[in-house]
Amino acid sequence: MARDDYYTIRSDPNDANHFTVNAVDSDYNHTKTYQIHGSVCDCWAGHKWCRHKQVLVKFKKERLLNSNKYWNFDKEKWLPPLEGQGP
């Protein structure tokens, strides 16, 4: 369920308008992957202002693209890092 998903975002080094959003659960199990290209996300709400595009804005603002940080949109909290991944 999306409310329990944590998201991290990777930028495409070959296309500045393409981003991959990976979703995991609280145990770091992969649940979904979404693609954002330009202003469109491939999720069911991607033609609107979906949560993935909102998380992208947050990651860009906080300079966290390509990091190992995972954000839960609904709970507004970070997933603690996996052991050995640093702070």
N, C-alpha and C positions, 0 to 999 in steps of 0.2 A: 504494500500500500504506500502511496506517495508520501503520506504524512510521516512515515517512519524512515523514508529514504534520506540519505546524506549524499550530497553532490560534490564532485570535484570537476574542474574544467581544464581541458588541454586545448591549447591553440595549435593551429595547423601552421607549421613553419613555411609552407608553400602557398598559403592563402590566408591573408590577414582577416578575411571575413568569414572564416570557417572555424567552428569550435566543436569539440566533442565533450559532451556532458556524461560522466559516468556516475551511476547511482549505486550505492551499497547500503546494506542494512547495518545495524549497530555492531555486528560481528565482522564487518568488512567483507561480507559475501556480496558479490556483484549481483544486482537485481535488474538493471536496465542501462541502456546507452541511448542517448539522443544526439542528434546532429543539429547544430544551428548554423545556418548559412545566411549571411546578411541579416535581415530582420525576420527570418522564418525559422521556426523550430519544427522538427518532424514529429513532435508529440501531438496528441489529439487537439490541444488548444493552441498549437504553434502559430496560427494565423493571428492570434490575439496576443496580449501581454502575459504570456505564460510564466510559471514559476522559474523555468530554466533560464529564460531571458533575464529575469529579475536577479537570479543568482549570478549570471554572467556579469551584470552591472556591478554587483558587490565584489566579485573576484577581480574585475578590472580596477575598480576604485582602490581596493586594498592590495593591489599588485600580487595576487595569489594565483594567477594562471600558471599551470604546469607545476603546482606545488603538491604536496601530499596532504593538504588540508581538505576536510570534508565538512560541509555546512548543511544543517537541516533547516529548510525554509520555514516550516510550520512551527518548530520548537525554538527557532532562532538561537541555535547553539551549535558549537563545533563538536565533532566526534574526536575523542582523545586519540592521539597518534598511536599507531601500532608500536609495540615494544621494539626498540632498535631504530626507529625512524626519527628520533630527536623530538624537540618540543613541538 
